[in-house]
């Protein structure tokens, strides 16, 4: 598990899963986040991750292909950070 995957998993657990849903120990990086979190939780998570990782998620990127699992989301964040570095922007 990558550092970003671990951070996302811990964020979801501490922010959203303390109400009887799966715990982080049960939350796979391949679990479908769209069935675990509601739309407001996903938006809140994205806003926090944008701030934490200094990235910007465009409306066109709000798809399950990028955000559907912890693994996909971590890969998406890593690509965004790499693109920022290649463009000379702060990561």
C-alpha positions as CSV (number, residue, x, y, z in Angstrom):
1,X,0.0,0.0,0.0
2,X,1.4,3.4,-1.0
3,X,1.6,6.4,1.4
4,X,-1.2,8.1,-0.5
5,X,-3.4,5.0,-0.3
6,X,-2.8,4.7,3.4
7,X,-3.6,8.4,4.0
8,X,-6.8,8.2,2.0
9,X,-7.9,5.0,3.9
10,X,-7.1,6.6,7.2
11,X,-9.0,9.8,6.2
12,X,-12.1,7.8,5.2
13,X,-12.0,5.8,8.4
14,X,-11.6,8.7,10.7
15,X,-14.0,11.0,8.9
16,X,-16.8,8.8,7.7
17,X,-16.7,5.2,9.0
18,X,-17.1,5.5,12.7
19,X,-20.9,5.1,12.4
20,X,-21.2,1.3,12.1
21,X,-20.0,0.9,8.5
22,X,-16.8,-1.0,7.6
23,X,-13.7,0.0,9.5
24,X,-10.4,0.7,7.8
25,X,-9.3,-2.8,8.7
26,X,-12.1,-4.0,6.4
27,X,-11.8,-1.3,3.8
28,X,-9.9,-2.6,0.8
29,X,-8.1,-0.2,-1.5
30,X,-10.2,-1.8,-4.2
31,X,-13.5,-1.3,-2.4
32,X,-16.1,0.7,-4.4
33,X,-16.1,4.1,-2.7
34,X,-19.3,5.1,-4.5
35,X,-21.2,2.5,-2.5
36,X,-19.5,3.3,0.8
37,X,-19.6,7.1,0.8
38,X,-22.5,9.4,-0.2
39,X,-22.1,12.2,-2.7
40,X,-21.5,14.9,0.0
41,X,-18.9,12.8,1.7
42,X,-17.1,12.3,-1.6
43,X,-17.1,16.1,-2.2
44,X,-15.9,16.8,1.3
45,X,-13.1,14.2,0.9
46,X,-12.1,15.7,-2.5
47,X,-11.9,19.2,-1.1
48,X,-9.7,18.0,1.8
49,X,-7.5,16.0,-0.5
50,X,-7.1,18.9,-2.9
51,X,-5.9,21.0,0.0
52,X,-3.7,18.3,1.5
53,X,-2.0,17.4,-1.8
54,X,-2.1,20.8,-3.5
55,X,-4.0,19.5,-6.5
56,X,-7.1,20.7,-8.3
57,X,-9.8,18.2,-9.5
58,X,-11.6,19.4,-12.6
59,X,-15.3,18.7,-13.0
60,X,-14.5,16.4,-16.0
61,X,-12.4,14.3,-13.6
62,X,-15.3,13.5,-11.2
63,X,-15.7,10.0,-12.5
64,X,-15.4,6.5,-11.1
65,X,-12.4,5.9,-13.3
66,X,-10.5,8.4,-11.2
67,X,-12.3,8.3,-7.9
68,X,-14.0,4.9,-7.6
69,X,-11.5,3.2,-5.3
70,X,-8.8,4.2,-2.9
71,X,-6.3,2.8,-5.4
72,X,-7.6,4.7,-8.3
73,X,-7.9,7.9,-6.3
74,X,-4.3,7.5,-5.0
75,X,-3.0,6.9,-8.6
76,X,-5.0,10.0,-9.7
77,X,-3.4,12.2,-7.0
78,X,0.0,10.9,-7.8
79,X,-0.5,11.7,-11.5
80,X,-1.7,15.2,-10.7
81,X,1.3,15.8,-8.5
82,X,3.7,14.5,-11.1
83,X,2.1,16.8,-13.7
84,X,2.5,19.8,-11.4
85,X,6.2,18.9,-10.9
86,X,6.7,18.6,-14.7
87,X,5.1,22.0,-15.2
88,X,7.3,23.5,-12.6
89,X,4.4,24.1,-10.2
90,X,4.5,23.4,-6.5
91,X,3.3,19.8,-5.8
